[in-house]
Amino acid sequence: MNNAFSGIQAVLFDLDGTLIDSAPDLGAAVDQMRVARGLPSLPAEQYRPMAGAGARGMLGVAFGITPDAPDYEALREEFFSNYEARMTQTTYAFDGIAQLLADIEARGLRWGVVTNKSSRFTDPLTRAMPMFGGAGAVVSGDTTPHSKPHPAPLFEAASRLGLPPEACIYVGDDERDIVAGRAAGMKTVAALYGYLGAVDANEHWGADAAIKYPHELLQWLEVS
């Protein structure tokens, strides 16, 4: 196929907003904090666009605070505890993801996950979802000294797969994913079905390709 990437041996994915829709559990965890303080519950739609930004995004929506607020650390830990207690209740793979991963494996390609989510959450979450059993590498936000948009986590994932970075592509729904992928020397694909892709004016962020649905990734995978 003319528009396929050549020489690709593995696909690396961001997690939240790319492989899984964790926004319902993230939103519920922080909304629980609002209700506990006598504040009205907010609709899930208000939390969803910031789900990819983790605690910073969720606390920003719920309480309008930033990480430099005096009580931010305490609120963040409360949010983490709430999320840890419910993180698989309403979190699911996006439609088509399980089939996409099966198709990638059927083509003889490997795949893995590179996320800024802490291993405190990444490890139990991926263990709880059977589809991650085929992942050749799972790199969390605290696996390396730097998290995305630094390329270090992507280098780590490629190393765990035993591949040079240029043999991998990286798929993500946030600008920092594309920045990290490009810095690592990988081809990049913007997942426009994710949390931020639909609302960002510059939808491609300089990515090499963009997909509106997971299965569209297959057209970019050339098997030699």
Secondary structure as UniProt FT lines:
FT   TURN            2..3
FT   STRAND          10..13
FT   TURN            17..19
FT   STRAND          20..21
FT   HELIX           23..36
FT   TURN            37..38
FT   HELIX           44..47
FT   HELIX           48..53
FT   HELIX           54..63
FT   TURN            67..68
FT   TURN            70..71
FT   HELIX           72..86
FT   TURN            87..89
FT   STRAND          92..93
FT   TURN            95..96
FT   HELIX           97..106
FT   TURN            107..108
FT   STRAND          110..114
FT   HELIX           119..128
FT   HELIX           130..134
FT   STRAND          137..139
FT   TURN            141..143
FT   TURN            148..149
FT   HELIX           152..161
FT   HELIX           165..167
FT   STRAND          168..172
FT   HELIX           175..183
FT   TURN            184..185
FT   STRAND          187..191
FT   TURN            192..193
FT   TURN            195..199
FT   TURN            203..206
FT   STRAND          209..211
FT   HELIX           214..220
//
